[in-house]
């Protein structure tokens, strides 16, 4: 893929567009798990925020894609991070969207409950 070619040839993984989206955030938005894995394995910043304050995990929660959500959590995505504009956490978003399997998984991983 183009992403793999760019990374293999020394392109910066954490460069962002005008909206603050990095290649990892864009891969999550397009629900492309193989590219998400490739970028994370090549040291893309997993808790990077775009201009809206959204991280890859937050974007995956909005897309309701459990395989990507689980992968990001397993790789160390911050479960206690809050979206800058409204203080919503990953657990809040999962509950609001009735994602029971995600809520259970987040709780099993030891999220702080305030």
Backbone as a chain_set.jsonl record, in Angstrom:
{"seq": "XXXXXXXXXXXXXXXXXXXXXXXXXXXXXXXXXXXXXXXXXXXXXXXXXXXXXXXXXXXXXXXXXXXXXXXXXXXXXXXXXXXXXXXXXXXXXXXXXXXXXXXXXXXXXXXXXX", "coords": {"N": [[0.835, -1.191, 0.0], [0.262, 2.355, -0.261], [0.769, 3.671, 2.145], [2.483, 1.849, 3.485], [4.65, 1.903, 1.718], [5.471, 4.591, 1.979], [6.164, 4.701, 4.721], [8.168, 2.738, 4.827], [10.068, 4.056, 3.388], [10.944, 6.095, 4.955], [9.143, 8.155, 5.687], [7.507, 10.52, 7.842], [5.622, 9.366, 10.521], [3.862, 10.642, 12.228], [2.976, 12.997, 11.193], [0.608, 15.594, 10.54], [-2.563, 16.566, 9.074], [-4.433, 19.547, 8.092], [-6.558, 19.365, 9.849], [-5.478, 18.143, 11.974], [-5.252, 15.435, 11.822], [-3.508, 12.421, 11.811], [-1.747, 9.836, 9.931], [-2.472, 7.474, 11.339], [-4.871, 8.181, 12.675], [-6.467, 8.659, 10.434], [-6.474, 6.124, 9.221], [-7.917, 4.717, 11.157], [-10.359, 6.082, 10.967], [-11.149, 5.22, 8.466], [-11.547, 2.616, 9.038], [-9.545, 0.646, 8.721], [-8.068, -1.946, 9.692], [-5.66, -3.56, 9.175], [-3.827, -1.547, 8.301], [-3.895, 0.168, 10.5], [-2.72, -1.527, 12.425], [-0.185, -1.858, 11.23], [0.832, 0.783, 11.294], [0.872, 1.32, 14.09], [2.631, -0.692, 14.93], [4.889, 0.312, 13.788], [5.553, 2.424, 15.332], [3.768, 4.662, 15.413], [2.216, 7.377, 17.078], [0.087, 6.45, 19.548], [-1.774, 7.72, 21.19], [-2.268, 10.155, 20.045], [-3.797, 13.337, 19.387], [-6.333, 14.838, 17.392], [-7.389, 18.028, 15.968], [-9.877, 18.281, 17.135], [-9.557, 17.101, 19.509], [-9.72, 14.389, 19.556], [-8.678, 11.029, 19.878], [-7.099, 8.128, 18.306], [-8.437, 5.913, 19.511], [-10.848, 7.076, 20.41], [-11.949, 7.828, 17.942], [-12.284, 5.27, 16.814], [-14.205, 4.27, 18.538], [-16.376, 5.927, 17.906], [-16.855, 4.943, 15.36], [-17.621, 2.431, 16.016], [-16.166, -0.003, 15.851], [-15.239, -2.881, 16.951], [-12.937, -4.697, 16.672], [-10.817, -2.907, 16.038], [-10.951, -1.144, 18.191], [-10.391, -2.904, 20.358], [-7.788, -3.728, 19.623], [-6.352, -1.264, 19.76], [-6.661, -0.657, 22.492], [-5.373, -2.88, 23.621], [-2.81, -2.309, 22.809], [-2.117, -0.179, 24.327], [-3.63, 2.206, 24.33], [-4.869, 5.137, 25.857], [-7.208, 4.795, 28.299], [-8.388, 6.565, 29.977], [-8.408, 9.027, 28.902], [-9.717, 12.213, 27.913], [-11.999, 13.806, 25.707], [-11.196, 16.942, 24.507], [-13.116, 19.043, 24.025], [-15.514, 18.322, 25.319], [-15.111, 16.698, 27.514], [-15.673, 13.951, 27.407], [-15.158, 10.488, 27.934], [-13.58, 7.398, 26.777], [-15.086, 5.278, 27.945], [-17.541, 6.527, 28.502], [-18.432, 7.142, 25.885], [-18.685, 4.559, 24.825], [-20.713, 3.547, 26.503], [-22.834, 5.328, 25.938], [-23.314, 4.696, 23.272], [-24.28, 2.179, 23.528], [-22.572, -0.065, 23.483], [-22.053, -2.84, 24.594], [-20.15, -4.959, 24.713], [-17.772, -3.555, 24.439], [-17.851, -1.813, 26.636], [-17.694, -3.693, 28.725], [-15.139, -4.753, 28.138], [-13.479, -2.49, 28.437], [-13.89, -1.959, 31.171], [-12.816, -4.314, 32.252], [-10.166, -3.845, 31.721], [-9.423, -2.021, 33.563], [-10.193, 0.742, 33.775], [-10.385, 4.072, 35.103], [-13.035, 5.085, 37.135], [-14.991, 7.826, 37.566]], "CA": [[0.0, 0.0, 0.0], [0.977, 3.635, -0.279], [1.237, 3.929, 3.516], [3.66, 1.009, 3.739], [5.742, 2.432, 0.898], [5.944, 5.837, 2.587], [6.827, 4.38, 5.991], [9.402, 2.012, 4.518], [11.017, 4.992, 2.798], [11.323, 7.108, 5.929], [8.185, 9.238, 5.918], [7.124, 10.779, 9.227], [4.349, 8.721, 10.845], [2.996, 11.458, 13.063], [2.651, 14.25, 10.524], [-0.846, 15.752, 10.537], [-3.156, 17.467, 8.088], [-4.966, 20.785, 8.677], [-7.496, 19.012, 10.92], [-4.723, 17.478, 13.024], [-5.326, 13.982, 11.655], [-2.294, 11.715, 11.402], [-2.102, 8.615, 9.195], [-3.164, 6.524, 12.213], [-6.255, 8.635, 12.842], [-7.169, 8.464, 9.16], [-6.678, 4.674, 9.058], [-9.024, 4.353, 12.048], [-11.592, 6.635, 10.399], [-11.519, 4.366, 7.331], [-11.725, 1.262, 9.585], [-8.558, -0.211, 8.052], [-7.307, -2.586, 10.767], [-4.275, -3.897, 8.812], [-2.993, -0.338, 8.281], [-3.792, 0.595, 11.903], [-1.693, -2.38, 13.042], [1.112, -1.541, 10.629], [1.288, 2.08, 11.803], [1.19, 1.179, 15.515], [3.849, -1.505, 15.022], [6.006, 1.138, 13.335], [5.704, 3.495, 16.317], [2.874, 5.819, 15.334], [1.769, 7.776, 18.409], [-1.237, 5.841, 19.71], [-2.681, 8.629, 21.891], [-2.242, 11.449, 19.371], [-5.112, 13.977, 19.292], [-6.542, 15.763, 16.283], [-7.804, 19.358, 16.417], [-11.099, 18.14, 17.931], [-9.188, 16.439, 20.751], [-10.039, 12.97, 19.435], [-7.573, 10.09, 19.693], [-7.516, 6.977, 17.499], [-9.431, 5.117, 20.236], [-12.122, 7.802, 20.364], [-12.46, 7.686, 16.563], [-12.732, 3.88, 16.651], [-15.459, 4.145, 19.282], [-17.426, 6.553, 17.094], [-17.124, 4.039, 14.238], [-18.118, 1.196, 16.626], [-15.415, -1.12, 15.267], [-14.631, -3.551, 18.094], [-11.562, -5.189, 16.473], [-9.868, -1.788, 16.121], [-11.0, -0.685, 19.588], [-9.658, -3.884, 21.166], [-6.37, -3.657, 19.268], [-5.773, -0.035, 20.312], [-6.597, -0.812, 23.95], [-4.319, -3.857, 23.909], [-1.515, -1.685, 22.512], [-1.831, 0.875, 25.289], [-4.408, 3.442, 24.202], [-5.265, 5.686, 27.151], [-8.635, 4.614, 28.562], [-8.861, 7.642, 30.837], [-8.279, 10.281, 28.166], [-10.988, 12.904, 27.706], [-12.058, 14.684, 24.544], [-10.995, 18.301, 24.997], [-14.271, 19.94, 23.949], [-16.679, 17.945, 26.126], [-14.687, 15.844, 28.635], [-16.163, 12.58, 27.301], [-14.131, 9.447, 27.981], [-13.933, 6.213, 25.995], [-16.161, 4.535, 28.609], [-18.782, 7.277, 28.283], [-18.844, 6.965, 24.486], [-19.129, 3.167, 24.679], [-22.013, 3.423, 27.177], [-23.828, 6.106, 25.185], [-23.604, 3.98, 22.029], [-24.769, 0.839, 23.901], [-21.584, -1.049, 23.034], [-21.871, -3.623, 25.814], [-18.888, -5.706, 24.689], [-16.689, -2.59, 24.642], [-17.943, -1.385, 28.035], [-17.14, -4.797, 29.521], [-13.698, -4.85, 27.885], [-12.834, -1.331, 29.068], [-13.923, -2.174, 32.622], [-11.849, -5.378, 32.549], [-8.81, -3.294, 31.581], [-9.124, -1.207, 34.731], [-10.4, 2.174, 33.583], [-10.785, 4.823, 36.295], [-14.426, 5.54, 37.09], [-15.129, 9.011, 38.432]], "C": [[0.876, 1.249, 0.0], [1.555, 3.934, 1.102], [2.501, 3.131, 3.796], [4.862, 1.516, 2.95], [6.333, 3.686, 1.546], [6.706, 5.576, 3.882], [8.161, 3.696, 5.73], [10.478, 2.919, 3.933], [11.242, 6.225, 3.663], [10.367, 8.255, 6.152], [7.815, 9.321, 7.394], [5.729, 10.201, 9.492], [3.362, 9.628, 11.561], [2.719, 12.834, 12.481], [1.127, 14.366, 10.465], [-1.3, 16.717, 9.445], [-3.712, 18.703, 8.804], [-5.943, 20.535, 9.823], [-6.797, 18.306, 12.078], [-4.74, 15.966, 12.921], [-4.013, 13.424, 11.125], [-2.7, 10.505, 10.56], [-2.841, 7.587, 10.063], [-4.627, 6.921, 12.408], [-7.07, 8.4, 11.57], [-7.445, 6.979, 8.917], [-7.827, 4.19, 9.937], [-10.344, 4.848, 11.464], [-12.082, 5.816, 9.206], [-11.662, 2.891, 7.732], [-10.787, 0.247, 8.93], [-7.625, -0.827, 9.092], [-5.89, -2.976, 10.356], [-3.344, -2.675, 8.791], [-2.837, 0.214, 9.696], [-2.687, -0.204, 12.59], [-0.306, -2.03, 12.522], [1.667, -0.234, 11.194], [1.683, 1.992, 13.274], [2.483, 0.383, 15.69], [5.089, -0.745, 14.56], [6.105, 2.443, 14.121], [4.917, 4.77, 16.049], [2.389, 6.116, 16.754], [0.316, 7.358, 18.6], [-2.239, 6.77, 20.388], [-2.676, 10.036, 21.3], [-3.666, 12.006, 19.288], [-5.173, 14.848, 18.044], [-7.028, 17.103, 16.839], [-9.096, 19.348, 17.23], [-10.81, 17.495, 19.28], [-9.469, 14.949, 20.739], [-8.78, 12.148, 19.181], [-8.023, 8.972, 18.746], [-8.575, 6.113, 18.203], [-10.803, 5.78, 20.189], [-12.756, 7.661, 18.977], [-12.989, 6.277, 16.316], [-14.05, 3.648, 17.383], [-16.613, 4.774, 18.511], [-17.818, 5.661, 15.917], [-17.696, 2.696, 14.7], [-17.476, -0.048, 16.013], [-14.625, -1.829, 16.361], [-13.226, -4.086, 17.823], [-10.506, -4.078, 16.566], [-9.806, -1.268, 17.549], [-10.157, -1.604, 20.467], [-8.163, -3.807, 20.889], [-5.719, -2.421, 19.895], [-5.649, -0.112, 21.832], [-5.465, -1.766, 24.32], [-2.925, -3.282, 23.685], [-1.241, -0.456, 23.369], [-2.559, 2.187, 25.112], [-4.911, 3.859, 25.58], [-6.782, 5.588, 27.325], [-9.232, 5.756, 29.375], [-8.8, 9.005, 30.159], [-9.661, 10.887, 27.95], [-10.896, 13.752, 26.449], [-12.053, 16.115, 25.058], [-12.287, 19.118, 25.056], [-15.421, 19.578, 24.886], [-16.379, 16.986, 27.279], [-15.219, 14.415, 28.574], [-14.993, 11.609, 27.247], [-14.523, 8.292, 27.055], [-15.086, 5.414, 26.623], [-17.509, 5.217, 28.396], [-19.315, 7.039, 26.87], [-19.37, 5.545, 24.262], [-20.502, 2.966, 25.324], [-23.111, 4.12, 26.377], [-24.25, 5.382, 23.906], [-24.039, 2.526, 22.261], [-23.873, -0.278, 23.378], [-21.189, -1.912, 24.228], [-20.545, -4.378, 25.845], [-17.699, -4.78, 24.934], [-16.687, -2.104, 26.086], [-17.317, -2.446, 28.927], [-15.622, -4.863, 29.365], [-12.939, -3.701, 28.549], [-12.792, -1.51, 30.581], [-12.936, -3.255, 33.045], [-10.414, -4.862, 32.522], [-8.468, -2.296, 32.678], [-9.229, 0.289, 34.546], [-10.785, 2.821, 34.912], [-12.225, 5.283, 36.113], [-14.571, 6.669, 38.088], [-16.578, 9.317, 38.703]], "O": [[2.083, 1.181, 0.235], [2.69, 4.394, 1.218], [3.484, 3.681, 4.292], [5.977, 1.548, 3.473], [7.552, 3.823, 1.646], [7.765, 6.159, 4.115], [9.17, 4.04, 6.346], [11.663, 2.588, 3.975], [11.676, 7.269, 3.174], [10.751, 9.253, 6.762], [7.811, 8.315, 8.103], [4.776, 10.509, 8.777], [2.154, 9.401, 11.502], [2.277, 13.736, 13.193], [0.431, 13.357, 10.354], [-0.538, 17.556, 8.965], [-3.479, 18.878, 10.0], [-6.134, 21.404, 10.674], [-7.442, 17.916, 13.052], [-4.289, 15.281, 13.838], [-3.479, 13.896, 10.121], [-3.886, 10.181, 10.486], [-3.74, 6.903, 9.574], [-5.518, 6.076, 12.313], [-8.228, 7.989, 11.635], [-8.528, 6.617, 8.458], [-8.621, 3.35, 9.515], [-11.336, 4.12, 11.464], [-13.286, 5.728, 8.962], [-11.871, 2.027, 6.881], [-11.192, -0.875, 8.622], [-6.537, -0.31, 9.348], [-4.967, -2.74, 11.137], [-2.194, -2.769, 9.22], [-1.756, 0.682, 10.056], [-1.822, 0.367, 13.255], [0.641, -1.921, 13.3], [2.847, -0.159, 11.535], [2.718, 2.531, 13.668], [3.331, 0.744, 16.506], [6.212, -1.118, 14.902], [6.663, 3.432, 13.644], [5.361, 5.855, 16.424], [2.176, 5.194, 17.542], [-0.577, 7.847, 17.907], [-3.443, 6.621, 20.181], [-3.039, 10.997, 21.977], [-4.626, 11.249, 19.138], [-4.199, 15.508, 17.683], [-7.071, 17.287, 18.055], [-9.381, 20.311, 17.942], [-11.712, 17.355, 20.107], [-9.46, 14.308, 21.79], [-7.929, 12.523, 18.374], [-9.207, 8.883, 18.419], [-9.508, 5.636, 17.557], [-11.809, 5.111, 19.954], [-13.954, 7.405, 18.858], [-14.028, 6.108, 15.679], [-14.911, 2.912, 16.901], [-17.709, 4.214, 18.468], [-18.984, 5.63, 15.522], [-18.194, 1.916, 13.888], [-18.161, -1.021, 15.697], [-13.497, -1.447, 16.672], [-12.367, -3.938, 18.693], [-9.424, -4.294, 17.113], [-8.723, -0.983, 18.06], [-9.31, -1.139, 21.228], [-7.357, -3.818, 21.82], [-4.65, -2.524, 20.496], [-4.643, 0.319, 22.396], [-4.687, -1.485, 25.232], [-1.963, -3.728, 24.311], [-0.242, 0.234, 23.163], [-2.15, 3.195, 25.688], [-5.329, 3.016, 26.374], [-7.542, 6.218, 26.589], [-10.453, 5.893, 29.45], [-9.109, 10.023, 30.779], [-10.652, 10.168, 27.821], [-9.856, 14.343, 26.157], [-12.828, 16.457, 25.951], [-12.526, 19.815, 26.042], [-16.23, 20.444, 25.218], [-17.299, 16.515, 27.948], [-15.218, 13.724, 29.593], [-13.975, 11.869, 26.605], [-15.665, 8.217, 26.602], [-15.963, 4.928, 25.908], [-18.509, 4.548, 28.138], [-20.501, 6.767, 26.683], [-20.383, 5.355, 23.588], [-21.36, 2.289, 24.756], [-24.187, 3.56, 26.168], [-25.412, 5.451, 23.506], [-24.151, 1.744, 21.317], [-24.354, -1.302, 22.893], [-20.115, -1.733, 24.803], [-19.887, -4.433, 26.883], [-16.724, -5.181, 25.57], [-15.623, -1.995, 26.697], [-16.498, -2.129, 29.791], [-14.902, -5.011, 30.353], [-11.885, -3.912, 29.151], [-11.768, -1.24, 31.208], [-12.289, -3.13, 34.085], [-9.549, -5.387, 33.222], [-7.352, -1.78, 32.723], [-8.429, 1.037, 35.108], [-11.433, 2.192, 35.748], [-12.588, 5.809, 35.061], [-14.317, 6.509, 39.282], [-16.884, 10.277, 39.411]]}, "num_chains": 1, "name": "protein.A"}
